[in-house]
Amino acid sequence: MNLTINGRTYQVADDPPRVLLWVLRDELGLTGAKFGCGAGYCGACTVHLDGVAVRSCQTPLRQAAGRAVTTIEGLARGEALHPVQRAFLEVQAPQCGWCMSGQMMTAAALIAANPNPSDEEITAALERNLCRCGAYARIRRAVARAAVLACGSGEAA
């Protein structure tokens, strides 16, 4: 089956049926999406499927066929970081970093759908993304900053 990931097409087998996370990490070397809980609860494995944030640990590979998959590795445009990536660095949101790619992918999907989210909307969007370090306040500040950066750059998040 063909998968389009970060704008590039890959040929992968789906026998036996697998989930997207393991193909990304084990076959394609795209290790930004992390294995956290394996049950879709923590959000560490979040990627975009046609621009919508999904849990790759729960996404059957067949569901991704013929659709655009974006991972944290494909969020930037060449050397130019995505506004969410810039904001997370600027605010120094990461602590251990395990959850950050999932947090950023969720934030990018939020800002693409809602360029000016309120604090409540940011909190609601991120409520299913867990951070073991408890960096939630910095993460929320980073998402708010990313919305400002995205609007200021004219770039859709």
N, C-alpha and C positions, 0 to 999 in steps of 0.2 A: 504494500500500500504506500501511497505517496503522502508525505506530510510536509507542509510548508511552515517552517519555523524560522522566525526572524527574517523572513523574506527569502529564505533559501529552501529548495526542495530536497527532501531526503526520501530514499526508498528504504522502508523497513518492513519486516515480517510481523504478522500478528497471529502467530500460531506457536504456542497456545495464546489465547487472548491475554493481553496485558494492560496495565494502566500507563498513562502518558508519562508520569514521573520517572519510571524506571527506564523507559526508552531515552528520555532526555538525558538522564544522568549516566546510565551505564553504557548505552550505545553511542550516543552523540557527544558525550563529554560536556554537556551543558549542565554544570553542577550548581548553578545559582539557585535553582529551586531545591529546597532542602527537604529531606524526610524528617518529619517531626513526630506526628502521632500515627500516621497511616490511616486515619479514620475521617479525615476532613475537618477536624475540630480546630486545629491550631493555626492553620494558614501559612505555615512555613513553605509550603509547596505551591503557592499561588502563582499562576501564569494567566495570560489573557488568551481567550478563545474568541476570535472575532471581536476583540476589544472588551470582552466581558471577563471579569476576574473569576477564575474557577480553581478548584483544588485539583491539582494534577495527580495527587495520590488516589483520587476517586474517579478520575476521568478515564473511561475506557479509551484505548488507543483508537478504536474505530470511530469514536465520536469526534476525534480531531481530524480525521481524514477529510480532505477537501476544504478545510477551514484554515484561517490564519492563526497560528500559534505565536505568541510573543512571550519570551522569557526575559528575565532581568538583563541577560546578555544582549538582547535586542532592543532594549528601551532607549538607549542612547542613539544618536544619529552620527555615526562615525566617531570622531573624537569629541563631539559636542554632547555633554551630558544632558539628559532629560531634565526638565525643571524639578521633578521630584528627586532625582539623584543629587542635583546641585543643592537643593534645600536640605536634604538629610545630612549632607556633608557640612553645609553652612551652620546648621543648628547643632551639629554633632549629636544626632539622634542615636546612632548605634552604640551599644555597649558591648555585648559579646558578639553581636552581629548575626546570630543564627536565624532570627526571625525577619531580619531587615529586608531581604529580597521580597518576601511575601508581603510585608508591610508596604513596601514601595509599589509593588504591582497593584495592590488594592487601592492605594492612594492615587496612582495614575489613572486607574479606571474610574474612580470617583470624580477626579477633576475633569476628565474627558467628558463625563456625563453631566457634571455640575461644576462649571468653571469658578463659581464663587460660593463654595460650601460654607455653611455656618459651623460654629463650634459643635453644635449638636449633631449636625449632619456628618461631620468628620468622625465624631465619637461613634455614631451609629454605624458608619461604614466600616470602621476598624474594630468593632466590638467582638468579632469572631476571629481576630488575629491576636494570638497570644504572644506575650513577651515575658520570658522567664525572669529577665532582669528588672522588669517593672519600669521600663523607660517610656511609659505611656505619655507623660506630659511632654517630653521632648519629641516624641513621634507626632503628637497632635500639633505641636508648634511647627514641626517640619512640614506637615501636610498643608497647614495654613500658609506657610511661607511659599510652598510650591505653587499654590494657587495664584499668589501674587506674581511670582516669577513667570508662570505660564501666561498670565494675562499681559504682563509687561513685555514679554518676548514675542507675543502674537502666536506662539506655538501652542497647538492643542496638546494637552497633557495626555 
